[in-house]
Amino acid sequence: MMFTTSSQSSLRRTLTCALAVLAVWQASCGVLHASRVKDLALVEGGRDNQLVGYGLVVGLAGDGDSNAASTLRAVANTLQRYGIALNQADIKSKNVAAVMLTADIGAFLKPGAKIDVNVASMGDAKSLQGGVLLQSPLLGADGRVYAVAQGPVAIGGFLGGTGGAGGATVQKNHPTVGNISSGAIVEREIPATFVRDNAVRLLLHNPDFTSASRMAQAINAQWPESANPLDAATITVAIPAGYRGRDVAFIADLGQVESAPDTLARIVINERTGTIVATSTVRLSQVAIAHGSLTITVTNQQGVSQPNSFNNSGQTAAVSSTQTAVNEGKGSFIIFNEQPTIERLAAALNALGVSTREMMAIFQTLKRSGALQAELVIN
């Protein structure tokens, strides 16, 4: 069955243009452009760490938690720190929301540096709009405090209206999730060691044996016999004698070395949005593809049967009328006598006039037949 929409046609045209540009690009340069080592790999010891915390957002004008026991207990504990002793049963407030805090702390950040904080409601608060986060510690996986967060919460949406019986509300995006830009101050540095035994280790973002080998060759061309690939993801680079004592300078120069990464043959399909992304290394075995379309249209009309006005025995009744139409389009059959590329396959499918979703079905069928020499990922 074929379902064609304007959005699918637009996606199909976008895919065609993208593949055409890719084909011209590859024909002009022959190989993929090289990328910098600093964009392809991470220096071991220089990774980020995750922080998490619990806090209270106040000033929500009645949109906070509906007197949840955990929230009220947190409010009582906060007031107790300022010498105000209250019984939890005496606290009635809907202007407060209990939230969870998350943040990433980068390597080499010193005390006093600031990082962004994500804020998310964990209760039944309606919105965090206009709220202010009270001072809250952010803990690492070891349970130690590495940063302290505080400040006004900015959300990317809103919630308006009265709600309830006879009321209406308007919501945009998620009003219970927000962000505090530079809202946390680093209090403790995370120790990081990136040089061991006069060598650094590079960790590839996309592990691949070919990419690791190429990167080692590019580094050895700059500093002979310094790089050694250990596996698909790790390369050990010895610091040359001329850089001894200048580790930072060597890593800076190492990051500027260019290497051409290898790309796996992969087709990624997102069925929710109708998006198809394919790498240029996708190949197909000799294959024949047939495609036909079938459209079934079902319409239903409601009518009224009115009996003779002179005959009081009859009653007015609703009558339903259903029509079904079947339209089967002419099928097409294309034979690939030589091993085609993804560019030639896309051009052939576009010549058939198939929609983006039909392309998805064809790619899945090709994979099941064993003719598609690529990884097929469906999201």
C-alpha positions as CSV (number, residue, x, y, z in Angstrom):
1,M,0.0,0.0,0.0
2,M,1.3,3.5,-0.8
3,F,0.7,6.6,1.3
4,T,2.2,9.7,-0.2
5,T,2.3,13.1,1.6
6,S,4.0,16.4,0.8
7,S,6.4,15.9,3.7
8,Q,7.5,12.6,2.2
9,S,8.0,14.2,-1.2
10,S,10.1,16.9,0.4
11,L,12.2,14.3,2.3
12,R,12.7,12.4,-1.0
13,R,13.9,15.5,-2.8
14,T,16.2,16.3,0.1
15,L,17.7,12.8,0.0
16,T,18.2,13.0,-3.7
17,C,20.0,16.4,-3.5
18,A,22.2,15.1,-0.6
19,L,23.2,12.0,-2.5
20,A,23.9,14.0,-5.6
21,V,26.2,16.4,-3.7
22,L,27.9,13.4,-2.1
23,A,28.5,11.8,-5.5
24,V,30.0,15.0,-6.9
25,W,32.1,15.5,-3.8
26,Q,33.6,12.0,-4.0
27,A,34.2,12.3,-7.7
28,S,36.1,15.5,-7.3
29,C,38.3,14.6,-4.3
30,G,38.4,10.8,-4.6
31,V,38.7,10.2,-0.8
32,L,37.2,11.6,2.3
33,H,38.8,14.8,3.7
34,A,41.0,14.2,6.7
35,S,40.0,15.4,10.1
36,R,42.1,16.5,13.1
37,V,43.1,14.0,15.7
38,K,41.5,16.2,18.4
39,D,38.1,15.8,16.6
40,L,38.5,12.0,16.2
41,A,39.8,11.0,19.5
42,L,40.0,11.8,23.2
43,V,43.1,11.9,25.3
44,E,42.8,9.3,28.1
45,G,42.4,11.1,31.5
46,G,40.7,14.1,30.0
47,R,37.1,13.0,30.0
48,D,34.0,14.6,31.6
49,N,32.3,13.3,34.8
50,Q,28.7,13.4,35.8
51,L,27.2,15.0,38.8
52,V,23.8,14.7,40.4
53,G,22.0,16.4,43.2
54,Y,18.6,17.1,44.9
55,G,17.2,20.5,45.5
56,L,14.2,22.7,46.0
57,V,12.8,25.3,43.5
58,V,10.8,28.0,45.2
59,G,8.6,30.9,44.0
60,L,6.3,28.9,41.7
61,A,3.0,30.8,42.4
62,G,0.9,27.8,43.2
63,D,2.4,25.5,40.4
64,G,4.6,23.5,42.8
65,D,4.2,20.1,44.4
66,S,0.8,19.4,46.0
67,N,2.1,19.1,49.5
68,A,4.0,15.9,48.9
69,A,5.5,14.5,52.1
70,S,9.1,14.4,50.8
71,T,8.9,18.0,49.6
72,L,7.5,19.2,52.9
73,R,10.2,17.3,54.8
74,A,12.9,19.0,52.6
75,V,11.3,22.4,53.3
76,A,11.4,21.7,57.0
77,N,15.0,20.6,56.9
78,T,16.0,23.8,54.9
79,L,14.3,26.0,57.4
80,Q,15.9,24.2,60.3
81,R,19.3,25.1,59.0
82,Y,18.4,28.7,59.5
83,G,17.2,28.1,63.0
84,I,13.5,27.9,62.2
85,A,12.0,24.8,63.8
86,L,8.7,23.8,62.3
87,N,6.6,20.6,62.3
88,Q,6.1,19.1,58.9
89,A,2.4,19.1,59.5
90,D,2.4,22.9,59.9
91,I,3.8,23.5,56.4
92,K,1.3,24.1,53.6
93,S,2.9,25.4,50.4
94,K,2.4,24.8,46.7
95,N,5.1,27.3,45.7
96,V,7.9,24.7,46.2
97,A,8.9,21.8,43.9
98,A,11.4,19.0,44.6
99,V,13.8,18.7,41.7
100,M,16.7,16.5,40.6
101,L,19.8,18.3,39.3
102,T,22.3,16.9,36.8
103,A,25.5,18.4,35.4
104,D,28.7,17.4,33.6
105,I,32.0,18.6,35.0
106,G,34.8,18.7,32.5
107,A,38.3,17.6,33.1
108,F,40.9,20.2,34.4
109,L,38.2,22.5,35.8
110,K,39.5,24.4,38.8
111,P,37.6,25.5,41.9
112,G,35.6,28.6,41.0
113,A,34.8,27.6,37.5
114,K,31.1,27.5,36.5
115,I,29.1,24.8,34.8
116,D,25.6,24.5,33.5
117,V,22.9,22.6,35.5
118,N,19.8,20.8,34.3
119,V,16.8,20.9,36.5
120,A,13.9,18.5,36.4
121,S,10.8,18.2,38.6
122,M,10.5,14.8,40.4
123,G,7.0,15.5,41.9
124,D,3.7,16.6,40.6
125,A,4.6,20.3,40.0
126,K,2.8,21.9,37.1
127,S,5.6,24.2,36.0
128,L,9.0,25.5,37.1
129,Q,8.4,28.8,35.4
130,G,9.7,31.8,37.4
131,G,11.3,29.5,40.1
132,V,14.6,29.9,41.9
133,L,16.8,26.9,42.9
134,L,18.0,27.0,46.5
135,Q,21.7,26.2,47.1
136,S,22.1,22.5,46.4
137,P,25.3,20.3,46.4
138,L,26.2,18.2,43.3
139,L,27.8,14.9,44.1
140,G,29.9,12.6,42.0
141,A,29.8,8.8,41.8
142,D,32.0,8.6,44.8
143,G,29.5,10.6,46.9
144,R,31.7,13.6,47.3
145,V,30.6,17.2,46.6
146,Y,32.2,18.7,43.5
147,A,30.0,21.7,42.8
148,V,27.2,23.7,44.4
149,A,24.2,24.9,42.3
150,Q,21.9,27.9,42.8
151,G,20.0,30.4,40.8
152,P,16.9,31.2,38.6
153,V,15.6,28.4,36.4
154,A,15.0,29.1,32.7
155,I,12.6,26.8,31.0
156,G,12.0,26.4,27.3
157,G,8.2,26.4,27.5
158,F,5.2,27.7,29.5
159,L,1.9,26.5,31.0
160,G,-1.0,29.0,30.9
161,G,-4.7,28.8,31.8
162,T,-6.8,27.9,34.7
163,G,-7.6,24.3,34.0
164,G,-10.3,22.4,35.9
165,A,-13.9,22.2,35.1
166,G,-14.8,24.7,32.4
167,G,-11.2,26.0,32.1
168,A,-8.5,25.4,29.5
169,T,-4.7,25.3,29.6
170,V,-2.1,25.9,27.0
171,Q,1.2,24.1,27.2
172,K,4.4,24.5,25.1
173,N,7.3,22.1,25.4
174,H,8.1,20.8,28.9
175,P,7.5,23.4,31.6
176,T,8.8,21.0,34.3
177,V,12.3,20.8,32.9
178,G,14.7,23.7,32.9
179,N,18.3,24.9,32.9
180,I,20.5,27.2,34.9
181,S,23.3,28.5,32.7
182,S,26.6,28.7,34.6
183,G,24.5,27.9,37.7
184,A,27.0,25.7,39.6
185,I,30.3,26.7,41.0
186,V,33.0,24.0,41.1
187,E,34.3,23.4,44.6
188,R,36.6,20.5,44.1
189,E,38.8,19.6,41.1
190,I,38.7,16.1,39.8
191,P,42.3,14.7,39.5
192,A,43.3,13.9,35.9
193,T,46.4,12.2,34.7
194,F,46.9,12.2,31.0
195,V,50.6,11.3,30.7
196,R,51.9,8.0,31.9
197,D,55.5,6.7,31.3
198,N,56.1,9.6,28.9
199,A,53.2,8.5,26.7
200,V,49.6,9.5,26.1
201,R,46.8,7.2,25.0
202,L,44.2,8.3,22.4
203,L,40.7,6.9,22.6
204,L,38.8,7.0,19.3
205,H,35.2,8.3,19.4
206,N,34.2,5.7,16.8
207,P,36.4,2.6,17.3
208,D,37.5,1.1,14.0
209,F,40.7,-0.9,13.1
210,T,41.2,1.0,9.8
211,S,40.7,4.4,11.5
212,A,43.2,3.5,14.2
213,S,45.8,2.3,11.8
214,R,45.4,5.4,9.6
215,M,45.7,7.7,12.6
216,A,48.9,5.9,13.8
217,Q,50.4,6.2,10.3
218,A,49.6,9.9,10.2
219,I,51.2,10.5,13.6
220,N,54.3,8.4,12.7
221,A,54.7,10.6,9.6
222,Q,55.1,13.6,11.9
223,W,57.0,11.8,14.7
224,P,58.5,8.5,13.4
225,E,57.9,5.4,15.5
226,S,56.0,7.2,18.2
227,A,52.4,5.9,17.7
228,N,51.3,2.3,18.1
229,P,47.7,1.2,17.7
230,L,46.7,-1.2,20.5
231,D,43.2,-2.1,19.3
232,A,40.3,-0.6,17.3
233,A,39.9,2.2,19.9
234,T,43.3,2.9,21.5
235,I,46.5,4.4,20.2
236,T,49.6,4.9,22.4
237,V,51.8,7.8,21.4
238,A,55.2,8.2,23.0
239,I,56.2,11.8,23.7
240,P,59.2,12.7,21.5
241,A,62.5,13.7,23.2
242,G,62.1,17.3,22.0
243,Y,58.8,17.6,23.9
244,R,59.9,16.2,27.2
245,G,58.7,18.5,30.0
246,R,56.3,20.2,27.5
247,D,53.4,17.7,27.6
248,V,50.7,20.3,26.9
249,A,52.6,21.6,23.9
250,F,52.9,18.1,22.5
251,I,49.2,17.3,23.0
252,A,48.3,20.6,21.3
253,D,50.4,19.8,18.3
254,L,49.2,16.2,18.3
255,G,45.6,17.3,18.1
256,Q,46.4,19.2,14.8
257,V,47.6,16.1,12.9
258,E,45.1,15.2,10.2
259,S,43.9,11.7,9.6
260,A,41.2,10.2,7.3
261,P,38.8,8.0,9.3
262,D,37.1,5.0,7.7
263,T,33.3,5.0,7.5
264,L,31.3,1.8,8.0
265,A,28.7,0.9,5.4
266,R,25.5,1.8,7.3
267,I,22.0,2.9,6.5
268,V,20.1,4.5,9.4
269,I,16.3,4.8,9.1
270,N,14.1,6.8,11.4
271,E,10.5,5.6,10.9
272,R,9.0,8.3,13.1
273,T,10.3,11.2,10.9
274,G,10.7,9.4,7.6
275,T,14.5,10.1,7.5
276,I,17.0,7.9,5.7
277,V,20.8,8.5,6.1
278,A,23.2,6.3,4.2
279,T,27.0,6.4,4.1
280,S,28.9,6.4,0.8
281,T,30.5,3.0,1.4
282,V,27.1,1.2,1.1
283,R,27.2,-1.4,-1.7
284,L,24.7,-3.9,-3.2
285,S,25.2,-7.3,-4.8
286,Q,23.7,-8.0,-8.2
287,V,20.0,-7.6,-7.6
288,A,16.7,-7.0,-9.3
289,I,14.1,-4.8,-7.7
290,A,10.4,-4.8,-8.6
291,H,8.0,-2.2,-7.2
292,G,4.3,-1.7,-7.5
293,S,1.7,0.4,-5.7
294,L,-1.7,-0.4,-4.3
295,T,-4.1,2.3,-3.1
296,I,-7.3,1.4,-1.3
297,T,-9.8,4.2,-0.6
298,V,-12.7,3.7,1.8
299,T,-15.3,6.4,2.2
300,N,-18.3,6.5,4.5
301,Q,-21.3,8.8,4.2
302,Q,-24.1,9.2,6.6
303,G,-27.6,9.9,5.3
304,V,-31.1,10.2,6.7
305,S,-34.1,8.0,5.8
306,Q,-37.3,10.1,6.1
307,P,-40.6,8.0,6.0
308,N,-43.8,9.2,4.3
309,S,-45.2,12.1,6.2
310,F,-48.8,10.7,5.8
311,N,-47.7,7.4,7.4
312,N,-47.3,7.9,11.1
313,S,-46.0,4.3,11.6
314,G,-42.6,5.1,10.2
315,Q,-39.7,6.8,12.0
316,T,-36.7,8.8,10.9
317,A,-33.5,6.7,10.7
318,A,-29.8,7.3,9.9
319,V,-28.5,5.3,6.9
320,S,-24.8,4.6,6.4
321,S,-23.3,4.2,2.9
322,T,-19.8,2.9,2.3
323,Q,-17.8,2.9,-0.9
324,T,-14.5,1.2,-1.5
325,A,-12.2,1.9,-4.5
326,V,-9.1,-0.1,-5.3
327,N,-6.4,1.4,-7.6
328,E,-3.3,-0.7,-8.4
329,G,-0.6,1.1,-10.1
330,K,1.7,-0.3,-12.8
331,G,4.7,-2.1,-11.3
332,S,8.3,-1.5,-12.4
333,F,11.2,-3.9,-12.6
334,I,14.8,-2.8,-12.5
335,I,17.8,-5.1,-12.9
336,F,21.3,-4.1,-11.7
337,N,23.8,-5.9,-13.8
338,E,26.8,-4.5,-11.9
339,Q,27.5,-3.8,-8.3
340,P,25.7,-0.6,-7.7
341,T,26.5,2.2,-5.3
342,I,24.1,3.9,-2.9
343,E,24.0,6.9,-5.4
344,R,22.9,4.7,-8.3
345,L,20.3,2.9,-6.1
346,A,18.8,6.1,-4.8
347,A,18.6,7.5,-8.4
348,A,16.9,4.3,-9.6
349,L,14.4,4.4,-6.7
350,N,13.7,8.1,-7.3
351,A,13.1,7.2,-11.0
352,L,10.4,4.7,-9.8
353,G,8.7,7.6,-8.0
354,V,8.7,5.8,-4.6
355,S,8.1,7.7,-1.4
356,T,10.5,7.9,1.5
357,R,8.6,5.3,3.5
358,E,8.6,2.9,0.5
359,M,12.4,3.3,0.3
360,M,12.5,2.1,3.9
361,A,10.6,-1.0,3.0
362,I,12.8,-1.6,0.0
363,F,16.0,-1.3,2.0
364,Q,14.6,-3.7,4.6
365,T,13.7,-6.2,1.9
366,L,17.2,-5.9,0.4
367,K,18.8,-6.6,3.8
368,R,16.7,-9.7,4.3
369,S,17.6,-10.9,0.8
370,G,21.3,-10.6,1.6
371,A,21.9,-8.2,-1.3
372,L,22.5,-5.1,0.9
373,Q,26.2,-5.1,2.0
374,A,25.7,-2.7,4.9
375,E,24.4,-2.5,8.4
376,L,20.8,-1.5,8.6
377,V,19.8,0.5,11.7
378,I,16.1,1.3,12.3
379,N,15.2,3.8,15.0
